[in-house]
Every structure is written in structure tokens, then in C-alpha cells.
Amino acid sequence: MLRSILQKSLVTALVGLLAGIIIYGLPVFDIHRTTFQFVSTGILGSLFFFTLRQAGMRHALLVLFLFYVIMTGLLTNGYRHGMLLRDAVYVAAVGITLFLFSSRIYRKDQPHQWISPIILGALMGAVMLVATLLLALGRQLPGDVRLINVFRGIGPVVVMNFIIGLGLGTGIIVSEYLPAVTPGAAEKPK
């Protein structure tokens, strides 16, 4: 089961990463840019999705928690409350998006499966929009003029997260149809 989760997650993350590279180029590997979400969401999202589907919610929540711990250590210089909250909201938003997608939308045997990546992209964009607004509004004082800048930046956030969801959804479909690689499968029987 673990091998299957890791194989499918790797394929899904790579397809999602490829979508990011095609649209944004190599800056997706820069840890200090928002485009790094193609890497982080690809890894987190694919591991969470396939763990949820194959091992259950308890293990999937453990994946979210471990990723949160790793991400806060990797991306945060010092543990400021704002950064910890930002990372918690991000991890929760990815988890909520993929939980909804897995439990309510995605079925491996559905007749029009090609539309699933588009639905996941729209869902990812919508949930991340809400998460971004909640974080932005939580930091603003009433009447703060900086709020205008938040609304200016919403469009690119939604578009980028739509592309991330589209890449993940495509990766999920691709990984579901790839044959499982098992040790010794390539060896010929004697």
C-alpha cells in the first residue's frame, strides 16, 4: 500500500510540477516565490490524496501534520505567529480542497473523467481565494488602505491555484492508469 501511495504521488506531483514549469518556468523551484506552491502543493496534495484514498483519513491527517511541521521549518526564518498561521491555513486549504474532491467529486470509473482536473482547478482556486482573503482580512485594521492591494493580487492567486489544481487533477488521472510497478515484475520466470 505504501509503495502504491508513493508511486502514484510521485507521478501526480511530477505532472503538477510540469504544468507549473510550462506556465511559469524554472522559478517554480525558488523557495521564496509563490510559484514554489507548485512543488509544495504537488507533494502535499498528491500524498494527502492517495493516502486518504488508500489508508484513510487518520493517516491522511498525519500527512498534513508532518508536511506542516516540515514546511514551517523549511520556509520560516524564526517562528513568528503570522508565518505559522499562514502555513497552517495553506496546509488546511490544500487538505480541504482534496478531501472535497476525493469524497464528493472524483470517481475513477466516472464516464467523463477528463473534466475532473478542471473541477479540481476551480475548487483549488476557490478554496485558496477564501484562505487568502481570510488571512488578508485578519491582518488588516478597519479602514486600512492596504486592503486594496490584497484585492489587486487576488487574480493571479486564483489563476495560479487553478493551474496547480489542473495539474494535480491531470496527474491523478495519469497515475490511476499507469500500471503499478512491483519489485521483480520485470524478471522472467525460470
VOGU-3710 file (C-alpha; in Angstrom, 3 decimals, decimal comma):
1> mlrsilqksl> 0,000/0,000/0,000  2,790/2,443/0,882  4,562/1,683/-2,392  1,371/2,375/-4,337  0,792/5,660/-2,484  4,354/6,807/-3,145  4,312/5,769/-6,823  1,030/7,483/-7,569  2,029/10,549/-5,552  5,307/10,860/-7,440
11> vtalvgllag> 3,578/10,704/-10,830  0,907/13,186/-9,731  3,434/15,627/-8,258  5,578/15,467/-11,406  2,619/16,162/-13,702  1,574/19,091/-11,491  5,148/20,378/-11,465  5,320/20,076/-15,249  2,212/22,277/-15,501  3,969/24,878/-13,352
21> iiiyglpvfd> 7,164/24,749/-15,395  5,232/25,129/-18,658  3,365/28,218/-17,421  5,861/29,885/-15,041  9,237/28,386/-15,958  12,001/27,438/-13,556  11,069/29,955/-10,828  8,723/27,234/-9,513  11,836/25,862/-7,770  12,605/29,148/-5,989
31> ihrttfqfvs> 11,535/28,571/-2,389  10,942/32,306/-1,824  8,414/32,783/-4,638  4,727/31,995/-4,591  5,261/29,730/-7,597  7,004/27,313/-5,209  3,453/26,227/-4,407  3,667/24,006/-7,490  6,321/21,980/-5,676  4,819/22,126/-2,189
41> tgilgslfff> 1,207/21,589/-3,236  2,247/18,872/-5,669  3,985/16,905/-2,940  1,471/17,615/-0,175  -1,590/17,294/-2,370  -0,623/14,047/-4,023  0,500/12,399/-0,777  -2,660/13,549/1,014  -4,995/12,460/-1,806  -3,616/8,956/-2,247
51> tlrqagmrha> -3,134/8,397/1,489  -6,745/9,437/2,033  -7,966/7,080/-0,698  -5,863/4,083/0,284  -5,131/4,367/4,015  -7,952/6,533/5,381  -8,472/9,892/7,000  -6,326/9,313/10,102  -3,215/8,650/8,031  -4,036/11,488/5,646
61> llvlflfyvi> -4,268/13,932/8,559  -0,878/12,690/9,737  0,495/13,541/6,281  -0,912/17,072/6,620  0,581/17,497/10,083  4,017/16,205/9,089  4,048/18,399/5,998  3,100/21,412/8,134  5,995/20,719/10,502  8,444/20,295/7,612
71> mtglltngyr> 7,145/23,362/5,782  7,306/25,662/8,777  10,879/24,583/9,428  11,829/24,981/5,769  10,132/28,242/4,856  10,057/30,171/8,113  13,006/32,174/9,417  12,140/32,199/13,073  8,735/31,194/14,302  6,589/34,289/14,017
81> hgmllrdavy> 2,913/33,742/14,684  1,895/35,195/11,333  4,048/32,724/9,406  2,836/29,751/11,441  -0,762/30,794/10,870  -0,147/31,317/7,152  1,335/27,839/6,806  -1,469/26,255/8,846  -4,123/27,910/6,671  -2,286/26,843/3,499
91> vaavgitlfl> -1,998/23,197/4,607  -5,615/23,159/5,772  -6,802/24,683/2,474  -4,971/22,037/0,439  -6,385/19,317/2,702  -9,955/20,654/2,500  -9,762/21,007/-1,271  -8,523/17,479/-1,834  -10,860/15,990/0,765  -13,851/17,561/-1,002
101> fssriyrkdq> -12,522/16,464/-4,378  -11,882/12,902/-3,200  -15,119/12,408/-1,294  -17,600/14,305/-3,432  -16,323/14,630/-6,976  -13,651/12,177/-8,098  -14,598/8,659/-9,114  -12,116/6,538/-11,018  -14,838/4,924/-13,112  -16,882/8,016/-13,966
111> phqwispiil> -17,690/8,381/-17,668  -16,442/11,959/-18,100  -13,282/11,750/-16,051  -11,472/14,299/-18,214  -13,457/17,083/-16,558  -12,123/16,194/-13,067  -8,910/18,250/-13,420  -10,924/21,315/-14,401  -13,202/20,843/-11,389  -10,195/20,368/-9,090
121> galmgavmlv> -8,593/23,501/-10,550  -11,733/25,560/-9,925  -12,102/24,121/-6,426  -8,436/24,771/-5,610  -8,714/28,346/-6,875  -11,892/28,981/-4,854  -10,617/27,496/-1,588  -7,268/29,294/-1,860  -9,123/32,538/-2,641  -11,113/32,173/0,576
131> atlllalgrq> -7,950/31,256/2,525  -6,070/34,254/1,107  -8,926/36,622/1,915  -9,223/35,273/5,460  -5,519/35,740/6,059  -5,503/39,204/4,490  -8,588/40,409/6,315  -7,284/39,016/9,590  -4,174/41,211/9,346  -5,934/44,430/8,372
141> lpgdvrlinv> -7,243/47,141/10,617  -10,658/48,622/9,857  -10,309/51,240/7,131  -6,769/50,133/6,230  -5,907/51,217/2,684  -3,538/48,256/2,207  -6,620/46,081/1,723  -6,883/47,467/-1,816  -3,526/45,847/-2,616  -4,872/42,499/-1,413
151> frgigpvvvm> -7,737/42,661/-3,879  -5,352/43,566/-6,703  -3,321/40,415/-6,037  -6,301/38,044/-5,898  -6,498/37,394/-9,650  -3,005/35,920/-10,005  -3,531/33,834/-6,846  -6,718/32,306/-8,233  -5,177/31,667/-11,657  -2,051/30,069/-10,202
161> nfiiglglgt> -4,075/27,831/-7,888  -6,386/26,870/-10,755  -3,318/25,747/-12,715  -1,997/23,865/-9,668  -5,344/22,079/-9,301  -5,482/21,376/-13,024  -2,004/19,845/-12,899  -2,815/17,773/-9,815  -6,086/16,572/-11,319  -4,355/15,565/-14,531
171> giivseylpa> -1,640/13,839/-12,528  -4,233/11,907/-10,532  -5,864/10,618/-13,712  -2,496/9,721/-15,259  -1,335/7,919/-12,118  -4,561/5,917/-11,853  -3,992/4,445/-15,307  -0,303/3,674/-15,039  0,407/0,068/-14,176  1,716/-0,497/-10,674
181> vtpgaaekpk> 5,425/-1,252/-10,590  6,176/-4,152/-8,317  9,621/-5,459/-7,411  10,627/-8,395/-9,571  7,852/-7,813/-12,114  10,399/-7,314/-14,891  12,165/-10,582/-14,143  11,316/-13,549/-16,326  10,228/-16,725/-14,564  12,667/-19,625/-14,883
//
